[in-house]
Amino acid sequence: MNKLTAQLASVPDRENVVYEIYSGSVQVAEVSNEPDIGLRIEIFPCPEPSRIWSFDFNEFHAFVEQAKRNIAV
């Protein structure tokens, strides 16, 4: 199982920076905080056919909380 990592990123389709969560080199989720929308998390499908994402709850939750602290305005 790959370790989760994260980074702040400026992407062209968002007004504010986003917080990207990765498993290895594959993006798992993106947390954004856009004007008039608020905090949102987009979870991407697992790229491997017939597989699902499976992560340690506490580790994933810690990344989501870190995203909230980093991008909440």
Chimera marker file (.cmm) of the C-alpha trace (Angstrom):
<marker_set name="trace">
<marker id="1" x="0.000" y="0.000" z="0.000" r="1" g="1" b="0" radius="0.5"/>
<marker id="2" x="1.360" y="3.419" z="-0.978" r="1" g="1" b="0" radius="0.5"/>
<marker id="3" x="1.804" y="6.137" z="1.605" r="1" g="1" b="0" radius="0.5"/>
<marker id="4" x="-0.527" y="9.109" z="1.376" r="1" g="1" b="0" radius="0.5"/>
<marker id="5" x="1.015" y="12.499" z="0.643" r="1" g="1" b="0" radius="0.5"/>
<marker id="6" x="-0.433" y="15.918" z="-0.066" r="1" g="1" b="0" radius="0.5"/>
<marker id="7" x="0.412" y="19.265" z="-1.565" r="1" g="1" b="0" radius="0.5"/>
<marker id="8" x="-1.101" y="22.675" z="-2.134" r="1" g="1" b="0" radius="0.5"/>
<marker id="9" x="-1.582" y="23.454" z="-5.805" r="1" g="1" b="0" radius="0.5"/>
<marker id="10" x="-2.763" y="26.294" z="-7.979" r="1" g="1" b="0" radius="0.5"/>
<marker id="11" x="-4.865" y="24.851" z="-10.791" r="1" g="1" b="0" radius="0.5"/>
<marker id="12" x="-6.348" y="26.755" z="-13.748" r="1" g="1" b="0" radius="0.5"/>
<marker id="13" x="-9.982" y="25.775" z="-13.150" r="1" g="1" b="0" radius="0.5"/>
<marker id="14" x="-10.074" y="27.044" z="-9.530" r="1" g="1" b="0" radius="0.5"/>
<marker id="15" x="-9.958" y="30.583" z="-8.172" r="1" g="1" b="0" radius="0.5"/>
<marker id="16" x="-8.201" y="29.558" z="-4.946" r="1" g="1" b="0" radius="0.5"/>
<marker id="17" x="-5.446" y="27.054" z="-4.268" r="1" g="1" b="0" radius="0.5"/>
<marker id="18" x="-6.482" y="23.432" z="-3.720" r="1" g="1" b="0" radius="0.5"/>
<marker id="19" x="-5.141" y="20.683" z="-1.497" r="1" g="1" b="0" radius="0.5"/>
<marker id="20" x="-4.320" y="17.519" z="-3.463" r="1" g="1" b="0" radius="0.5"/>
<marker id="21" x="-4.065" y="14.115" z="-1.763" r="1" g="1" b="0" radius="0.5"/>
<marker id="22" x="-2.028" y="11.368" z="-3.439" r="1" g="1" b="0" radius="0.5"/>
<marker id="23" x="-1.438" y="7.667" z="-3.001" r="1" g="1" b="0" radius="0.5"/>
<marker id="24" x="2.011" y="7.199" z="-4.461" r="1" g="1" b="0" radius="0.5"/>
<marker id="25" x="1.922" y="9.219" z="-7.698" r="1" g="1" b="0" radius="0.5"/>
<marker id="26" x="-1.851" y="8.858" z="-8.223" r="1" g="1" b="0" radius="0.5"/>
<marker id="27" x="-4.185" y="11.650" z="-7.109" r="1" g="1" b="0" radius="0.5"/>
<marker id="28" x="-6.887" y="10.358" z="-4.780" r="1" g="1" b="0" radius="0.5"/>
<marker id="29" x="-8.729" y="13.567" z="-3.890" r="1" g="1" b="0" radius="0.5"/>
<marker id="30" x="-8.815" y="17.328" z="-4.196" r="1" g="1" b="0" radius="0.5"/>
<marker id="31" x="-10.081" y="19.629" z="-1.456" r="1" g="1" b="0" radius="0.5"/>
<marker id="32" x="-11.139" y="23.103" z="-2.583" r="1" g="1" b="0" radius="0.5"/>
<marker id="33" x="-12.621" y="26.213" z="-1.014" r="1" g="1" b="0" radius="0.5"/>
<marker id="34" x="-14.183" y="28.305" z="-3.762" r="1" g="1" b="0" radius="0.5"/>
<marker id="35" x="-16.134" y="31.538" z="-3.255" r="1" g="1" b="0" radius="0.5"/>
<marker id="36" x="-19.891" y="30.974" z="-2.825" r="1" g="1" b="0" radius="0.5"/>
<marker id="37" x="-19.321" y="27.196" z="-2.661" r="1" g="1" b="0" radius="0.5"/>
<marker id="38" x="-17.195" y="26.586" z="0.440" r="1" g="1" b="0" radius="0.5"/>
<marker id="39" x="-15.118" y="23.564" z="1.342" r="1" g="1" b="0" radius="0.5"/>
<marker id="40" x="-15.620" y="20.618" z="-1.019" r="1" g="1" b="0" radius="0.5"/>
<marker id="41" x="-13.810" y="17.336" z="-1.523" r="1" g="1" b="0" radius="0.5"/>
<marker id="42" x="-13.701" y="15.599" z="-4.872" r="1" g="1" b="0" radius="0.5"/>
<marker id="43" x="-12.658" y="11.941" z="-4.655" r="1" g="1" b="0" radius="0.5"/>
<marker id="44" x="-11.331" y="10.437" z="-7.860" r="1" g="1" b="0" radius="0.5"/>
<marker id="45" x="-11.942" y="6.844" z="-8.977" r="1" g="1" b="0" radius="0.5"/>
<marker id="46" x="-9.215" y="4.282" z="-8.510" r="1" g="1" b="0" radius="0.5"/>
<marker id="47" x="-7.400" y="3.961" z="-11.860" r="1" g="1" b="0" radius="0.5"/>
<marker id="48" x="-7.012" y="0.193" z="-11.564" r="1" g="1" b="0" radius="0.5"/>
<marker id="49" x="-10.015" y="-1.697" z="-12.963" r="1" g="1" b="0" radius="0.5"/>
<marker id="50" x="-11.956" y="-3.781" z="-10.432" r="1" g="1" b="0" radius="0.5"/>
<marker id="51" x="-10.166" y="-2.135" z="-7.475" r="1" g="1" b="0" radius="0.5"/>
<marker id="52" x="-11.310" y="0.376" z="-4.907" r="1" g="1" b="0" radius="0.5"/>
<marker id="53" x="-9.414" y="2.865" z="-2.778" r="1" g="1" b="0" radius="0.5"/>
<marker id="54" x="-8.807" y="1.616" z="0.751" r="1" g="1" b="0" radius="0.5"/>
<marker id="55" x="-6.956" y="3.770" z="3.290" r="1" g="1" b="0" radius="0.5"/>
<marker id="56" x="-6.412" y="3.881" z="7.002" r="1" g="1" b="0" radius="0.5"/>
<marker id="57" x="-9.274" y="6.061" z="8.265" r="1" g="1" b="0" radius="0.5"/>
<marker id="58" x="-7.194" y="8.073" z="10.739" r="1" g="1" b="0" radius="0.5"/>
<marker id="59" x="-4.475" y="8.803" z="8.183" r="1" g="1" b="0" radius="0.5"/>
<marker id="60" x="-6.974" y="9.948" z="5.529" r="1" g="1" b="0" radius="0.5"/>
<marker id="61" x="-8.934" y="11.977" z="8.094" r="1" g="1" b="0" radius="0.5"/>
<marker id="62" x="-5.715" y="13.724" z="9.199" r="1" g="1" b="0" radius="0.5"/>
<marker id="63" x="-5.054" y="14.803" z="5.593" r="1" g="1" b="0" radius="0.5"/>
<marker id="64" x="-8.604" y="16.155" z="5.239" r="1" g="1" b="0" radius="0.5"/>
<marker id="65" x="-8.244" y="18.097" z="8.500" r="1" g="1" b="0" radius="0.5"/>
<marker id="66" x="-4.880" y="19.442" z="7.352" r="1" g="1" b="0" radius="0.5"/>
<marker id="67" x="-6.514" y="20.572" z="4.097" r="1" g="1" b="0" radius="0.5"/>
<marker id="68" x="-9.205" y="22.378" z="6.083" r="1" g="1" b="0" radius="0.5"/>
<marker id="69" x="-6.583" y="24.234" z="8.119" r="1" g="1" b="0" radius="0.5"/>
<marker id="70" x="-4.536" y="25.151" z="5.019" r="1" g="1" b="0" radius="0.5"/>
<marker id="71" x="-7.270" y="26.401" z="2.666" r="1" g="1" b="0" radius="0.5"/>
<marker id="72" x="-10.171" y="27.534" z="4.861" r="1" g="1" b="0" radius="0.5"/>
<marker id="73" x="-10.561" y="31.295" z="4.755" r="1" g="1" b="0" radius="0.5"/>
<link id1="1" id2="2" r="1" g="1" b="0" radius="0.2"/>
<link id1="2" id2="3" r="1" g="1" b="0" radius="0.2"/>
<link id1="3" id2="4" r="1" g="1" b="0" radius="0.2"/>
<link id1="4" id2="5" r="1" g="1" b="0" radius="0.2"/>
<link id1="5" id2="6" r="1" g="1" b="0" radius="0.2"/>
<link id1="6" id2="7" r="1" g="1" b="0" radius="0.2"/>
<link id1="7" id2="8" r="1" g="1" b="0" radius="0.2"/>
<link id1="8" id2="9" r="1" g="1" b="0" radius="0.2"/>
<link id1="9" id2="10" r="1" g="1" b="0" radius="0.2"/>
<link id1="10" id2="11" r="1" g="1" b="0" radius="0.2"/>
<link id1="11" id2="12" r="1" g="1" b="0" radius="0.2"/>
<link id1="12" id2="13" r="1" g="1" b="0" radius="0.2"/>
<link id1="13" id2="14" r="1" g="1" b="0" radius="0.2"/>
<link id1="14" id2="15" r="1" g="1" b="0" radius="0.2"/>
<link id1="15" id2="16" r="1" g="1" b="0" radius="0.2"/>
<link id1="16" id2="17" r="1" g="1" b="0" radius="0.2"/>
<link id1="17" id2="18" r="1" g="1" b="0" radius="0.2"/>
<link id1="18" id2="19" r="1" g="1" b="0" radius="0.2"/>
<link id1="19" id2="20" r="1" g="1" b="0" radius="0.2"/>
<link id1="20" id2="21" r="1" g="1" b="0" radius="0.2"/>
<link id1="21" id2="22" r="1" g="1" b="0" radius="0.2"/>
<link id1="22" id2="23" r="1" g="1" b="0" radius="0.2"/>
<link id1="23" id2="24" r="1" g="1" b="0" radius="0.2"/>
<link id1="24" id2="25" r="1" g="1" b="0" radius="0.2"/>
<link id1="25" id2="26" r="1" g="1" b="0" radius="0.2"/>
<link id1="26" id2="27" r="1" g="1" b="0" radius="0.2"/>
<link id1="27" id2="28" r="1" g="1" b="0" radius="0.2"/>
<link id1="28" id2="29" r="1" g="1" b="0" radius="0.2"/>
<link id1="29" id2="30" r="1" g="1" b="0" radius="0.2"/>
<link id1="30" id2="31" r="1" g="1" b="0" radius="0.2"/>
<link id1="31" id2="32" r="1" g="1" b="0" radius="0.2"/>
<link id1="32" id2="33" r="1" g="1" b="0" radius="0.2"/>
<link id1="33" id2="34" r="1" g="1" b="0" radius="0.2"/>
<link id1="34" id2="35" r="1" g="1" b="0" radius="0.2"/>
<link id1="35" id2="36" r="1" g="1" b="0" radius="0.2"/>
<link id1="36" id2="37" r="1" g="1" b="0" radius="0.2"/>
<link id1="37" id2="38" r="1" g="1" b="0" radius="0.2"/>
<link id1="38" id2="39" r="1" g="1" b="0" radius="0.2"/>
<link id1="39" id2="40" r="1" g="1" b="0" radius="0.2"/>
<link id1="40" id2="41" r="1" g="1" b="0" radius="0.2"/>
<link id1="41" id2="42" r="1" g="1" b="0" radius="0.2"/>
<link id1="42" id2="43" r="1" g="1" b="0" radius="0.2"/>
<link id1="43" id2="44" r="1" g="1" b="0" radius="0.2"/>
<link id1="44" id2="45" r="1" g="1" b="0" radius="0.2"/>
<link id1="45" id2="46" r="1" g="1" b="0" radius="0.2"/>
<link id1="46" id2="47" r="1" g="1" b="0" radius="0.2"/>
<link id1="47" id2="48" r="1" g="1" b="0" radius="0.2"/>
<link id1="48" id2="49" r="1" g="1" b="0" radius="0.2"/>
<link id1="49" id2="50" r="1" g="1" b="0" radius="0.2"/>
<link id1="50" id2="51" r="1" g="1" b="0" radius="0.2"/>
<link id1="51" id2="52" r="1" g="1" b="0" radius="0.2"/>
<link id1="52" id2="53" r="1" g="1" b="0" radius="0.2"/>
<link id1="53" id2="54" r="1" g="1" b="0" radius="0.2"/>
<link id1="54" id2="55" r="1" g="1" b="0" radius="0.2"/>
<link id1="55" id2="56" r="1" g="1" b="0" radius="0.2"/>
<link id1="56" id2="57" r="1" g="1" b="0" radius="0.2"/>
<link id1="57" id2="58" r="1" g="1" b="0" radius="0.2"/>
<link id1="58" id2="59" r="1" g="1" b="0" radius="0.2"/>
<link id1="59" id2="60" r="1" g="1" b="0" radius="0.2"/>
<link id1="60" id2="61" r="1" g="1" b="0" radius="0.2"/>
<link id1="61" id2="62" r="1" g="1" b="0" radius="0.2"/>
<link id1="62" id2="63" r="1" g="1" b="0" radius="0.2"/>
<link id1="63" id2="64" r="1" g="1" b="0" radius="0.2"/>
<link id1="64" id2="65" r="1" g="1" b="0" radius="0.2"/>
<link id1="65" id2="66" r="1" g="1" b="0" radius="0.2"/>
<link id1="66" id2="67" r="1" g="1" b="0" radius="0.2"/>
<link id1="67" id2="68" r="1" g="1" b="0" radius="0.2"/>
<link id1="68" id2="69" r="1" g="1" b="0" radius="0.2"/>
<link id1="69" id2="70" r="1" g="1" b="0" radius="0.2"/>
<link id1="70" id2="71" r="1" g="1" b="0" radius="0.2"/>
<link id1="71" id2="72" r="1" g="1" b="0" radius="0.2"/>
<link id1="72" id2="73" r="1" g="1" b="0" radius="0.2"/>
</marker_set>
